[in-house]
Amino acid sequence: MTVSASFEKPGTTSYENKESSLLNGFDALIFQLSDRDYVAEIDMGASVTIKANNVDVGDFLGILSVYTKPSYRLNNKDIIIHEKAPEFFDAENPFGVPNTPNLSTCDFEPYTIEQLNDYYGIEFDRLTRLHTYWKEWHGDTGIYTLNGEPVYTRNAIDYQLANGAFVNVEVKLGGELPVEIFNAPNNTTPETTYSKINGCQAMLSRNGFAGESYDTKIYPNGDQKFGAVIKMRNALVHFKTAGLTEVEFVQILKDFTNTNNADSTKNDIVIHPEKPLAFAEKDPFFMVCGNLLDPEVFKKYTFEQLNGYYSNPLVNLITIDADDLVKYTMEELNSYYGIEFDRLTRLHGDWEELHGNLGIYRHNFNYTEYGDYDVIIWTHNAIHYTLPDSSVLTVEAQQEGGKLPDLETWSSPTPRYSTVNGCKAMIYLDGFDNNTYPNGNVMITAVIEKNGTLIRLSTAGFTEEQFLNVLDEYTK
């Protein structure tokens, strides 16, 4: 196999009428030169040419998928592979012997793989789709219940690679990774104990985990037995492998945890080059990050002052009074909105988070004729994140006016909505930030409708790839 790159366009004039393919977001031309000989020309900013001789088509497509995947280009600075899992982890491994009733007394509810994907909230069979040339098998899939309550939610898929190595993927719903308590000022597990893979916390071991058994087969790449347990959203995933190199093992974990456009068939992404005028006229978000300010120093504006402060007049805006704030905890706010408002806090523990007092504003109006009215007048909250590369992201949510405007009510030309994991969204480039970031100072914004709540993700210093990955994570 040969990989070459150039800033010049590849010389394929004889193939100009060939239909292009899409490889993880990159345009590509793929040709079969002869039996088991292939070439791919990929536009990745530079023109990359990959030639392979004497390979199966499945292997060649797998090589192209791995080469173009975003996770392939990530470094491994947050990945720690222990020679042996720490004792505290083996003692409370969530995939140790399960403490469940006798399953023979339970009811088995069969689930298809697709139903399990929905149940777990992750793509359980992701490796099946990414590696169609791997041999895959699994038993009956489903969950065990007792008196209608789930008591055993584990399911597993086995894979055998072309070189004989095997990978076992087991998933269960719920649970947390164990925390080591030790004598230190903060009484928590050292950060270096766990790895971070695509934002997911993981325990990696070079010799599997206590109680696991393997066959004695010697594989072409050696008999190394890597293991991993990973927290992904509300599920825990266990990897048991043999015969993989370290590079192969880490890449498989990255492939599995990379949720960027995991199912692109359900997504229809349109990024407008600027905020569409028709949307700006009916933008349901008209104040930015109000709750980042401490209510004690919240600056009060009259309606006339606000009209002067903003470029467009505000309609039916009641002046916010800091004394009307009813404080909520983050958990209460999640329940109120019907979404995981602070989802990115959980997924990205290395992001710096900032927010002010959370809650809603309720005002008591007194009318002589009708008596007192207690009215919710403001449900807007915001969380601000600073990423390790200094780029910034603000997540805002509100319940009043919790729907995006109907298209037929807009002036022409009518912009298109995007669909992201079943959610309707307006996505657009929002100008440029005055600050300087490593990835440039472009600003990208998405306004999303989910469960009767409106969400706005506003970023500065993100690449388009980073933005789409976060958008996918948040709307899952």
C-alpha positions in Angstrom: 0.0 0.0 0.0 1.2 3.5 -0.8 0.0 6.8 0.7 1.0 10.1 -1.0 -0.1 13.7 -0.6 0.2 16.9 -2.5 -1.3 20.4 -2.6 -1.7 19.9 -6.3 -4.9 18.3 -7.7 -4.4 14.6 -8.6 -3.9 13.9 -12.3 -7.1 11.9 -13.0 -8.4 13.8 -16.1 -9.5 10.5 -17.6 -11.9 10.0 -14.6 -13.4 13.4 -14.5 -16.9 12.1 -15.1 -16.7 9.5 -12.3 -19.1 9.9 -9.4 -17.5 11.0 -6.2 -17.9 9.3 -2.8 -18.0 10.7 0.7 -15.6 9.4 3.2 -16.3 10.7 6.7 -17.1 14.1 5.2 -14.3 14.2 2.6 -14.9 14.0 -1.1 -13.2 11.0 -2.8 -12.9 9.2 -6.1 -12.4 5.4 -5.7 -11.3 3.2 -8.6 -10.7 -0.5 -9.2 -7.6 -0.7 -11.4 -7.7 -4.5 -11.7 -8.7 -7.5 -9.7 -7.7 -6.7 -6.0 -5.9 -3.5 -7.0 -7.5 -0.2 -5.9 -6.8 3.5 -5.7 -8.6 6.4 -3.9 -8.0 10.1 -4.4 -9.3 12.1 -1.4 -9.7 15.8 -1.0 -8.6 16.5 2.6 -7.4 20.0 2.1 -4.4 18.4 0.6 -4.9 15.8 -2.2 -4.3 12.4 -0.7 -3.8 9.3 -2.9 -4.0 5.8 -1.4 -3.0 2.9 -3.6 -3.4 -0.7 -2.5 -2.4 -3.9 -4.3 -3.6 -7.4 -3.8 -6.3 -6.6 -1.2 -10.0 -7.4 -0.8 -12.4 -4.6 -1.5 -13.7 -4.8 2.1 -10.2 -4.4 3.5 -9.5 -1.4 1.2 -12.7 0.3 2.2 -11.8 -0.3 5.8 -8.4 1.3 5.4 -10.1 4.4 3.8 -12.6 4.6 6.7 -9.8 4.5 9.3 -7.6 7.0 7.5 -10.4 9.6 7.1 -12.0 9.3 10.5 -11.6 12.3 12.8 -10.6 10.1 15.7 -7.7 8.7 13.7 -6.2 12.2 13.8 -6.5 12.7 17.5 -3.4 12.4 19.7 -3.2 10.0 22.6 -2.1 12.5 25.4 -5.2 11.6 27.5 -4.9 7.8 27.1 -3.3 5.8 29.9 -3.0 2.0 29.6 -2.3 0.3 32.9 -0.2 -2.8 32.9 -2.8 -4.2 35.3 -6.0 -2.6 36.3 -5.8 -0.8 39.7 -7.1 -2.9 42.7 -9.9 -0.5 43.5 -11.2 -0.9 40.0 -11.0 -4.7 39.9 -12.7 -4.8 43.3 -15.8 -2.8 42.0 -15.6 -3.5 38.3 -19.2 -2.9 37.0 -18.7 -5.9 34.7 -17.6 -8.3 37.5 -20.0 -11.0 38.6 -23.5 -9.4 38.5 -25.5 -9.2 41.7 -28.8 -10.2 40.2 -31.6 -12.6 41.0 -31.6 -16.1 39.5 -32.3 -15.3 35.8 -34.3 -18.5 35.4 -36.9 -16.8 37.6 -37.0 -13.6 35.4 -38.8 -12.8 32.2 -36.7 -12.3 29.1 -37.8 -9.5 26.8 -36.2 -9.9 23.3 -34.8 -6.7 21.7 -33.5 -6.3 18.2 -30.1 -4.6 17.9 -31.8 -1.4 16.7 -34.0 -1.4 19.8 -31.0 -1.9 22.0 -29.3 1.1 20.3 -32.3 3.2 21.4 -32.4 1.6 24.8 -28.8 2.2 25.6 -28.6 5.6 23.9 -25.5 4.6 22.0 -24.7 2.7 18.8 -24.1 -0.7 20.3 -23.3 -2.3 16.9 -21.1 0.6 15.7 -18.2 -1.7 14.9 -20.4 -3.9 12.8 -21.2 -0.9 10.5 -17.6 0.4 10.5 -16.0 -3.0 9.8 -18.3 -4.9 7.5 -15.4 -7.4 6.7 -15.1 -8.5 10.3 -16.9 -11.8 11.3 -19.6 -10.9 13.8 -21.9 -13.1 16.0 -24.1 -12.7 19.0 -26.7 -14.7 20.9 -30.3 -13.7 21.6 -30.4 -10.0 22.6 -32.7 -8.4 25.1 -33.1 -7.7 28.8 -34.3 -9.7 31.8 -37.0 -8.2 34.0 -38.6 -9.2 37.3 -42.1 -7.9 38.1 -41.7 -5.5 35.2 -38.4 -4.0 36.4 -35.1 -4.6 34.5 -32.6 -6.6 36.5 -30.1 -7.6 33.9 -29.5 -5.4 30.9 -26.2 -6.8 29.5 -25.8 -7.8 25.8 -22.6 -8.7 23.9 -21.3 -8.9 20.3 -18.2 -10.8 19.3 -16.0 -10.0 16.4 -13.1 -11.9 14.7 -10.7 -9.9 12.5 -9.1 -11.1 9.3 -5.9 -11.9 11.2 -7.7 -14.0 13.8 -7.7 -11.4 16.6 -11.0 -11.1 18.5 -13.0 -8.3 20.1 -15.9 -8.7 22.5 -18.2 -5.7 23.2 -20.6 -5.9 26.1 -23.0 -3.1 27.1 -25.2 -2.5 30.2 -27.5 0.3 31.0 -26.8 2.5 34.0 -24.0 2.4 36.6 -20.9 4.5 37.1 -17.2 3.8 37.0 -15.8 3.2 40.6 -14.0 6.0 42.4 -10.9 5.3 44.5 -10.9 6.9 48.0 -7.4 7.6 49.2 -5.8 9.9 51.7 -5.4 13.1 49.8 -6.8 16.6 50.2 -9.6 16.0 47.7 -10.2 12.3 48.4 -10.8 11.4 44.8 -9.1 9.3 42.1 -6.1 10.9 40.6 -6.9 12.3 37.1 -4.2 10.1 35.6 -6.0 6.9 36.7 -8.7 7.2 34.0 -8.3 7.9 30.3 -10.4 10.3 28.2 -11.4 9.0 24.8 -13.6 11.3 22.7 -14.8 12.9 25.9 -15.7 9.5 27.5 -14.1 8.4 30.8 -12.4 5.0 30.4 -10.3 2.5 32.3 -7.7 0.7 30.1 -5.7 -2.3 31.0 -3.0 -4.2 29.1 -3.9 -7.5 30.7 -7.7 -7.3 30.9 -9.5 -7.3 34.3 -9.6 -9.6 37.2 -11.7 -12.8 36.7 -11.6 -12.7 32.8 -10.6 -15.8 31.0 -9.0 -16.1 27.5 -8.0 -19.0 25.3 -4.3 -19.8 24.8 -4.2 -19.1 21.1 -1.2 -17.2 19.8 -2.2 -14.6 17.3 -0.1 -13.1 14.4 0.2 -9.8 16.4 1.0 -11.6 19.6 -1.2 -12.7 22.5 -1.7 -9.3 24.1 -5.0 -9.1 26.0 -6.2 -5.5 26.2 -9.3 -4.5 28.1 -11.4 -1.4 28.6 -14.5 -0.2 30.5 -15.9 3.0 29.2 -18.7 5.3 30.4 -20.8 6.5 27.4 -23.8 8.6 28.3 -26.1 6.4 30.5 -24.4 3.2 29.4 -21.3 1.3 30.4 -19.3 -0.5 27.7 -16.8 -3.3 28.3 -14.2 -4.3 25.7 -12.4 -7.7 26.0 -9.8 -8.3 23.2 -6.9 -10.6 22.3 -4.4 -10.5 19.4 -4.6 -6.7 18.8 -1.6 -4.3 18.7 -1.8 -1.3 21.1 -2.4 0.9 18.1 -5.3 -1.3 16.9 -6.8 -1.4 20.3 -6.8 2.3 20.9 -8.1 2.9 17.4 -11.1 0.6 18.0 -11.9 2.5 21.2 -11.8 5.8 19.3 -13.9 4.4 16.5 -16.6 3.2 19.0 -16.7 6.3 21.1 -16.6 8.8 18.2 -20.3 9.8 17.8 -19.8 12.4 15.2 -22.5 11.7 12.6 -22.8 8.2 13.8 -25.9 7.7 11.7 -25.7 10.3 9.0 -28.8 8.9 7.3 -30.9 10.6 10.0 -29.1 14.0 9.8 -29.6 16.7 7.2 -27.1 19.5 8.0 -27.3 22.9 6.4 -24.8 25.6 7.7 -26.0 28.9 6.3 -23.1 31.3 5.5 -24.7 34.0 7.7 -27.7 34.3 10.0 -30.6 34.2 7.6 -32.6 37.5 7.6 -35.9 35.8 7.8 -34.8 33.9 10.9 -33.3 37.0 12.5 -36.7 38.7 12.2 -38.2 35.9 14.3 -35.2 34.7 16.4 -36.7 33.2 19.5 -33.5 34.1 21.5 -33.2 37.8 22.0 -31.0 38.2 25.0 -27.6 36.6 25.5 -26.5 34.9 28.7 -28.6 36.9 31.1 -27.9 34.6 34.0 -24.2 34.8 33.7 -24.6 38.0 35.7 -25.0 37.9 39.4 -28.6 38.9 40.2 -27.3 41.2 42.9 -25.5 43.3 40.3 -28.0 42.7 37.4 -28.5 45.9 35.5 -32.1 46.7 35.1 -33.3 48.2 31.8 -36.6 49.9 30.9 -38.4 48.7 27.8 -37.2 51.8 26.0 -33.6 51.3 27.0 -33.7 47.8 25.7 -35.1 48.9 22.4 -32.1 51.2 22.1 -29.6 48.6 23.2 -30.7 46.0 20.6 -30.7 46.6 16.9 -34.3 45.3 16.6 -37.2 46.4 18.8 -38.2 43.8 21.3 -41.9 42.9 21.4 -43.8 42.2 24.6 -40.7 42.1 26.7 -41.3 42.6 30.4 -38.4 44.2 32.3 -36.5 41.6 34.3 -36.2 42.3 38.0 -33.4 40.5 39.8 -35.6 40.1 42.9 -38.0 37.8 40.9 -35.4 35.1 40.5 -36.5 31.7 41.8 -33.3 29.7 42.1 -33.1 26.1 40.7 -30.3 23.5 41.0 -29.0 22.1 37.8 -30.9 18.9 38.3 -34.1 20.8 38.9 -33.4 22.8 35.7 -32.8 19.6 33.7 -36.2 18.3 34.9 -37.9 21.7 34.1 -36.5 21.8 30.6 -37.0 18.1 29.9 -33.4 17.9 28.5 -29.9 17.4 30.0 -29.1 21.1 29.9 -25.6 20.5 31.3 -24.9 17.4 29.1 -21.5 18.8 27.9 -20.4 19.2 31.6 -20.7 15.4 32.0 -19.3 14.5 28.7 -16.3 16.8 28.9 -14.8 17.0 32.3 -11.7 18.9 31.1 -13.8 21.9 29.9 -13.9 24.9 32.2 -17.5 25.7 33.1 -19.0 29.0 34.2 -22.6 30.0 35.1 -24.4 32.3 37.4 -27.4 31.6 39.6 -29.8 29.3 37.8 -33.5 29.5 37.8 -36.6 31.2 36.4 -38.0 34.7 37.0 -41.5 34.9 38.4 -43.2 38.2 39.0 -46.2 39.0 41.1 -48.6 41.5 39.5 -51.3 43.1 41.5 -54.4 44.3 39.8 -57.2 45.8 41.9 -59.9 44.3 39.8 -58.5 40.8 39.5 -56.2 40.3 42.5 -52.6 39.0 42.4 -51.1 37.2 39.4 -47.9 35.1 39.8 -46.5 35.0 36.2 -43.4 33.2 34.8 -41.7 35.9 32.8 -38.2 34.6 32.0 -36.9 31.0 31.7 -33.6 31.7 30.1 -30.4 30.1 31.5 -26.9 29.8 30.1 -23.7 27.8 30.7 -20.4 29.1 29.3 -17.5 26.7 28.6 -13.8 27.3 27.8 -12.1 24.4 26.1 -8.4 23.4 26.6 -7.5 24.9 23.2 -9.1 28.2 24.5 -12.1 28.1 22.1 -15.4 28.9 23.8 -19.0 27.6 23.8 -22.2 28.9 25.3 -25.3 26.7 25.8 -28.5 28.6 26.4 -32.0 27.2 27.0 -35.5 28.6 27.5 -39.0 27.3 27.7 -41.1 30.3 26.7 -41.7 30.2 23.0 -40.2 26.7 22.9 -40.7 26.2 19.2 -38.8 27.4 16.1 -40.9 29.6 13.8 -42.9 27.9 11.1 -41.4 28.3 7.7 -44.6 29.6 6.1 -44.6 32.6 8.4 -41.2 33.8 7.2 -40.3 36.4 4.6 -38.5 35.3 1.4 -36.0 33.9 0.8 -36.9 31.0 3.1 -33.8 29.4 4.7 -33.7 25.6 5.4 -33.8 24.0 8.8 -31.4 21.2 9.6 -32.3 17.9 11.2 -29.9 16.6 13.9 -30.7 13.3 15.6 -34.3 14.0 15.0 -34.2 17.6 16.3 -35.0 20.6 14.1 -32.2 23.2 14.1 -31.2 26.5 12.4 -27.4 26.5 11.9 -25.4 29.5 10.6 -22.0 31.2 10.6 -22.3 34.1 13.0 -19.4 36.3 12.0 -16.0 36.5 13.7 -14.9 36.9 17.3 -12.4 39.7 18.2 -10.2 37.2 20.0 -7.6 35.0 18.4 -8.0 31.2 18.7 -5.8 28.3 17.4 -8.5 27.2 14.9 -9.4 30.7 13.7 -12.0 33.1 15.1 -15.1 32.1 13.1 -18.3 31.9 15.2 -20.9 29.1 14.5 -24.4 29.0 16.1 -27.2 26.5 16.2 -30.7 27.1 17.6 -32.4 23.7 18.3 -35.9 22.7 19.3 -36.0 19.6 21.6 -38.8 18.4 23.9 -40.6 21.8 23.9 -37.4 23.6 24.9 -35.3 25.9 22.7 -31.5 25.5 22.9 -28.8 27.7 21.5 -25.2 26.6 21.0 -22.9 29.5 20.3 -19.2 28.9 19.6 -16.1 30.8 18.7 -12.8 29.2 17.6 -14.4 25.9 16.6 -13.7 24.2 13.3 -16.8 23.0 11.5 -15.9 19.4 12.4 -15.6 20.2 16.1 -18.9 22.1 16.0 -20.8 19.2 14.3 -19.4 16.7 16.8 -20.6 18.8 19.8 -24.0 19.3 18.1 -24.3 15.6 17.6 -23.3 14.9 21.3 -25.7 17.4 22.7 -28.8 16.3 20.7 -28.3 12.5 21.2 
